[in-house]
Amino acid sequence: MFFKATILFSLAVSALALPATLDTRKTKTTTAAAAAAATGTAGTAASVLTVQDYADFQVSDGVAGNALAEVNAKFPIDATNLAAVSADDLAIINAARVTAEAAETDTGGFNDAIDAAGGTSSAAGEPLQVGKIKNKVLKLQLEVLALQIQQAQNGKDNSAKIAAEQTKLNNNIKLDAAAAGQASQSVDFQGDDSP
């Protein structure tokens, strides 16, 4: 009987102690992040991104409806501490945005492929148009992210640019959501996100 009571007491004490330990760690982490943000120090975080070909970071293949989540999975930047994003990661984000835009407008990109397929309402053009919208979500999310990182790191007010790009991004997210489940096709575009 004493043995049962001892085990139950040990379990109860362990359960009560666990949240306090986690809360203390969270508070220390949050306090350190807040201190870094208050002092305006740019981050010293290790890079999380690597240079990739467009074919590897594009999100246009598959189906529509989840483009923003796909972009965020390909570019896993900690949005809660943008001041700590490494210079290398910011350079990759900027280069990827430029490449995504080129995949839309340059020779061999979405516009050319859609025209060659007979337009957006043709059987071959529809999935390319859906892919183009997903590519726009990629391009615009990277633009907004880069502007937010630059603002967090150098204090320059980018809020007007961020708002304008966010409006475009939101419109394309809505178009992607409206096409949820529809086939989406990428283009065979040569490029990468090397700075």
Summary of the structure (lengths in Angstrom):
residues: 195
radius of gyration: 22.6
end to end distance: 69.0
largest distance: 81.9
contacts: 577
relative contact order: 0.18
helix: 66%
strand: 3%
